[in-house]
Amino acid sequence: MTFPASPQSGERNYRVPQLFINGEWRDGTAETVTRVINPATEEVLGELSHASVADIDQAIAAAEVGYRAWRNVPAYERGMLIERAVALMLERRESIAFLITIEQGKPLAQARNEVTAAADMIKWYGEQARRIYGRIVPSQLSRAQILVQKEPVGPCALFSPWNMPVVLAGRKLGGALAAGCSCVLKPAEETPASVAAMVACFADAGLPAGVLNLVFGPPAEVSRQLLSSSVIQKVSLTGSVSVGKLLAEQSATGLKQTTLELGGHSPVIVMADADIDRAVAQSATAKFRNAGQLCLAPTRFFVQAAVYDRFVDAFGKHAASLKVGDGLDPYSEMGPLANARRLSAVEELVSDAVAAGGHVVSGGMQLGDRGYFYAPTVLCDVPPQARAWREEAFGPIALIKKFDELDEAIADANAIDLGLASYAFTDSAAAQAKLSAELEVGVLAINNIAVSVAEAPFGGVKDSGYGYESGEEGIESYLRTKTIHRQV
């Protein structure tokens, strides 16, 4: 077994991971592989072997056996094991953060924060394992009672993306394991080692064989095989709208319980009474974190006319001041885009916006001749027909538009088919109430940027998906309800 020799704190070695099936690390036996590339240097880090049909069948079989054992482990013991895994994650934070940065590109400080956030989310789920309650309902019959109890839904197929590889995989693992489910995890092939290092923490903490399985391979092929299995009872995906709709169709055939966290194009509404310096500092930080490659990244800024010029000037200066570079450079504040696909997509959106009449306040260009670097970009006067208003940027692009009345801003914010996260800055209680009632989103942060936390549900509406992760609703999505009417 070459991966992992449990990474020690501070270790900076890169090894392409193996599959993890039924408690064993092993190479995939498919003929295909994925080249893992450092987005800052375009260096090939190694070749990731894929799971074959037989490998995936074995992972499913292992999850089925693992589920039968894990569901009967007392909730207290499940929670304690999860706590041990979390402790290992924090002990190995430097090593895991290094893997995130070299695979995905974000600055090392942001990668450390990602590991910490993932550990916090998983820890919350582990604590919540002891709080999965049922209830007793009075019966209409004599000497009888109705018991409503919660049970784990069964083996789960979990699909996570490359942009926040450890947080988004960890949030799914935490909920599934705390509820008593087993799982087959399929992360993105672009960022395999960081997720595998987290899986290693669970294995080293003593998780029984088969409860957690890790596979890699062509997404369409792996998902099709997992979702066609009658063993898999639950599907959770964080990904694009198009992939989400495809998996929803495939899941419907087997009537599988499904959670879909899909795209976002987050609006930010800034009222004239807001603390503008605070609004700029918080929203610009959130915008360019992870090079804007976040489904919850603020992107469409609607600023009231009285403070528009001041906001644009301050936001543009903030963007221009950011140091863009290799995430391993301690002075870098924004790293590269994660892959060549994202670089091309961002370039196309900016070119289309400028061609349509948009004005570049800051950025608007690729940086350097090596790596997938793009300047933090601020655009104004972009007409509504430009693609950037309708399509998720998933990159360092901010669009700023002036408005007069709040109704106008709300209408613009609701004008697209995506509704995940949103932000607002205002001290008006009336405006806050109106925004809370009328914005068509799953999450709204007012005078702050914290839309995703361990304790509260996170999910979207419209084409941004359905179901929730985190909070009580997150663990509920890995449970099913059984009613028992008992008479003596």
C-alpha positions, -999 to +999 in steps of 0.1 A: +000+000+000+017+032-012-009+056-001-011+068+025+018+062+049-002+084+073+011+119+065+028+136+094+021+172+104+040+195+081+049+168+055+052+182+020+054+152-002+030+145-031+018+110-040-010+102-063-035+083-042-050+049-047-086+037-044-098+027-009-121-003-010-132-024+019-104-010+042-076-014+017-056+010-005-051-004-040-046+007-075-075+010-099-077-017-126-093+003-154-072+011-184-078+048-182-060+074-160-062+111-152-031+133-152-031+154-120-017+189-128-004+217-105-024+247-118+003+272-107+031+256-127+012+232-152+035+205-139+021+170-141+021+157-105+013+121-115-013+098-131-043+087-111-055+052-118-093+048-123-117+022-109-129-004-133-164-018-133-152-047-111-136-022-087-168-003-083-188-034-079-165-044-050-169-009-035-207-013-036-205-047-021-182-035+006-206-006+014-235-030+017-217-052+043-202-021+060-237-006+064-251-036+081-223-034+107-221+004+111-258+011+115-257-011+146-228+008+162-242+029+190-245+066+182-221+075+210-194+053+196-200+066+160-196+101+173-164+093+192-148+077+162-157+107+141-141+129+168-109+108+165-109+113+127-113+150+132-084+152+156-062+135+130-074+159+104-063+189+126-030+171+135-023+167+098-037+200+087-004+213+072+000+182+051-035+182+038-034+219+031-003+214+010-021+188-010-050+211-016-028+240-027-006+219-051-036+202-067-062+230-067-041+262-065-056+283-036-032+300-013-019+279+016-036+300+042-069+294+025-062+257+023-055+256+060-088+273+066-105+248+044-092+219+065-102+236+097-137+243+083-141+207+071-131+194+105-156+218+122-184+205+100-176+169+105-172+174+143-206+190+144-221+160+127-203+136+150-217+154+180-252+154+164-251+116+161-262+114+197-292+138+190-310+118+163-343+117+181-377+100+174-409+107+193-440+091+208-474+100+195-506+093+215-527+066+199-564+066+193-564+030+205-564+019+241-531+005+256-513+016+225-486+041+214-472+053+182-434+053+179-417+075+153-381+066+149-352+076+127-330+051+109-300+055+085-312+056+049-286+030+037-254+030+016-248+064-001-231+075-033-214+108-026-200+130-054-179+161-046-161+187-068-126+201-070-131+237-059-133+230-021-123+193-022-120+187+015-149+208+028-174+195+003-164+159+006-161+161+043-196+177+048-211+147+030-190+121+048-198+137+082-236+135+077-236+100+062-213+085+089-230+102+118-264+090+107-251+054+105-248+051+067-219+036+047-208+053+015-189+052-018-172+086-022-163+098-058-144+131-056-130+150-085-100+135-103-083+169-103-079+169-065-076+133-054-048+133-028-063+160-005-096+140-002-077+107+001-057+122+030-090+130+048-103+094+041-070+081+056-079+100+088-111+080+092-093+047+084-066+055+109-092+065+135-106+029+133-136+031+109-146-005+101-137-018+067-164-012+040-180+018+058-161+043+037-149+036+002-131+059-022-131+055-060-120+076-090-129+074-127-148+091-155-177+108-137-204+097-161-194+061-160-189+059-123-221+077-115-241+055-139-228+023-123-234+035-087-268+049-094-279+017-112-272-004-081-301-013-059-277-012-029-273+025-031-301+043-014-290+079-012-272+102-036-256+135-027-239+157-054-223+191-053-217+200-090-230+218-120-267+222-129-264+200-160-248+171-140-273+176-112-302+172-136-287+141-151-281+125-117-317+134-107-330+115-137-308+085-129-318+086-092-355+087-100-353+054-118-344+037-085-364+061-063-332+071-045-332+098-019-313+128-034-295+160-023-283+183-050-262+214-044-258+229-078-247+262-093-250+297-079-247+333-092-249+352-059-264+387-058-251+413-034-274+443-027-257+473-011-280+500+002-270+537+006-273+534+044-247+506+046-212+508+060-195+510+026-160+503+038-172+472+056-193+461+026-163+464+003-139+447+026-161+417+033-177+412-001-144+417-021-127+392+002-155+367-004-155+374-041-118+367-048-114+339-022-104+307-040-101+328-072-139+331-072-144+294-078-172+290-053-209+284-059-216+309-031-192+335-043-207+370-045-207+380-082-237+402-092-234+435-072-264+459-071-253+491-055-277+520-047-270+552-068-260+574-039-230+552-030-223+536-064-192+556-074-176+552-040-183+515-039-169+509-074-138+529-067-131+511-035-139+477-048-117+482-079-088+493-058-091+463-036-091+440-066-061+457-081-042+455-048-044+417-045-012+397-050-018+369-074+007+340-074+015+304-066-005+293-036+027+281-019+041+316-019+032+329+016+026+364+001+000+352-024-036+364-018-052+347-048-039+317-066-045+304-102-077+290-116-079+253-110-076+242-146-073+253-182-110+249-187-118+275-161-092+299-176-108+297-210-143+300-196-134+332-176-116+347-206-147+341-228-171+357-203-150+388-199-144+392-236-182+388-242-190+414-215-165+439-230-177+434-265-212+441-254-201+475-240-189+466-205-162+487-188-132+471-171-125+488-138-097+464-128-082+433-142-097+417-173-065+398-184-046+366-180-014+369-160+019+354-169+028+327-194+028+298-171+000+285-149-037+294-151-036+329-135-062+355-142-064+390-127-091+398-102-116+415-125-143+442-118-167+451-146-193+480-148-219+490-173-222+455-186-255+453-205-281+426-195-277+406-227-241+398-218-235+361-208-219+371-175-252+382-161-268+348-168-240+323-165-221+314-133-187+330-135-169+305-112-139+328-114-126+362-103-152+383-120-174+409-102-202+427-120-214+460-105-247+477-115-264+508-101-300+509-088-324+535-074-351+516-056-349+483-037-376+467-057-355+472-088-325+454-072-346+425-060-361+420-094-327+419-110-314+395-084-343+372-090-341+374-128-321+343-133-328+306-128-302+301-100-309+308-063-283+296-039-266+322-017-271+360-015-258+389+004-271+423+015-256+453+033-281+477+050-289+489+085-326+494+076-348+469+094-375+474+068-351+467+039-338+436+057-373+423+062-381+429+025-350+412+013-356+382+036-391+378+023-385+384-015-351+372-025-355+338-042-325+321-026-317+293-002-294+314+020-291+351+028-263+368+048-271+404+059-241+426+069-218+396+068-206+369+044-212+338+064-237+317+044-222+283+050-217+271+086-218+238+103-248+245+125-273+257+099-287+242+066-272+252+033-290+246+000-306+263-030-338+268-049-347+268-086-319+254-106-295+256-077-309+223-065-328+209-036-321+193-002-297+206+024-263+199+039-251+210+074-274+217+103-302+194+115-316+193+080-283+180+067-282+150+089-319+144+083-312+139+047-293+107+056-322+093+076-355+077+069-386+077+092-403+046+105-437+046+123-445+018+147-481+015+161-479-009+190-508-021+211-504-044+241 
